[in-house]
C-alpha cells in the first residue's frame, strides 16, 4: 500500500468526529479515486505492479471493518 493511502485510511478510521456513514462515504470516495488512478495506469501503459491493487484491497478491508461492502470489485469495474 502506498504510504499516502495508508495515512488516509488511518485518518478516516481513527476520526472520532465522523459518523460511521461519514467514514464509509470517505472510504468510498477514496476507493473511487484509487480506481480512477488504476484505470488511467492501465490505459497509459504504466507498471501494473505499482501497488494500486493492494491499495484497493486495503480500502475494501476498511469498508468491511465498518460493516459496509463495495458492490464493485474486481477488474471488470475498472
GIPEUR-V721374 format. One record per run of one state. SS is the DSSP state (a for helix, b for strand, c for the rest). FROM is the first residue (numbers start at 0). LEN is the number of residues. If there is no record, write none. Layout:
ss & from & len
SS & FROM & LEN
SS & FROM & LEN
This chain:
ss & from & len
c & 0 & 2
a & 2 & 12
c & 14 & 5
a & 19 & 25
c & 44 & 7
a & 51 & 14
c & 65 & 9
a & 74 & 3
c & 77 & 1
